[in-house]
Every structure is written in structure tokens, then in C-alpha cells.
Amino acid sequence: QVQLVESGGGSVQPGGSLRLSCVASGIAFSIYDIGWYRQAPGNQREWVATDSREGRISYVDSVKGRFTISRDNSKSTVYLQMNSLKPEDTAVYFCWMPIRGMTFWGKGTLVTVSS
């Protein structure tokens, strides 16, 4: 059974940094795309970044230059390094994997950016 478990969320001041992690189990991690979504209070879930199995990386415009996605296939883990955080980055961040026509999600980790 595929499981995705996020960690690393917390509260930071504007301009601060956080590093999120997502550990996957139950799948051959390296052969699938993986990424992050986020959902702010009252908003729909929003795609943030993807690291494809071919190594192609893409970001939503609002985080380009501030966030970096990376993966360690030996640890079945994807990371999201978030720098220069803004209050509008406040959200629950979800790890996401599309696998053979199905979509798997973690339970999310809360990031709060506030002074």
C-alpha cells in the first residue's frame, strides 16, 4: 500500500525558511513523478512543484526563485526547501504522487508564516 508521510512544517516569520520532507513507502519511488500541493484556509488545493521521474522540475510562478524541490531516491524522499517565506505561503502542504492513473496524497503538514 502506498503511503506518503510529510514532516517539517511549523511557524516562521516572514523571510524565514523551512524544509519539508515526504517519505514514500510501498512503491518503487524512483520511477514516478512526485510533487507538492498546498491548501490555504478557504482556498482550493494549489499545485506548487513537481520533480518528474526524468528529472524535470517545475514550479508555480508564485514560488519560483524561493522554493526548491529535490528528491533522494535512495531514501524514497522528496524535499521542499522554502526560503523567503511570505504570509501568503501559509497553508497545509501535501505530498503528491500520480501512479498508474491514481493519485496518492499524504496527510499534509502545516506551514504558518506570520510576524
C-alpha angles and dihedrals in degrees: 000000000000115000129180119192121188128200140165102071122136146125122301138165121250110283092029131120138234134179118214123200132196122192117200127203136178096040143076091260100193097060097059138070116249134187152145136268129181136203123202121201110285093005136103121256110276129205112240110174145341133204107196125211087250091055097255111147127199136175139193108256094246093065101036111127092016106059128053125194120201138163137212107203092188088062097034087234136135123198135201114201108198119194133173090024119200131201088251089063088069107121146107107277118215130196112226136195127179108208124179095327095319129099122221125198137190121226093255139240124242121238117190121187112190141135 
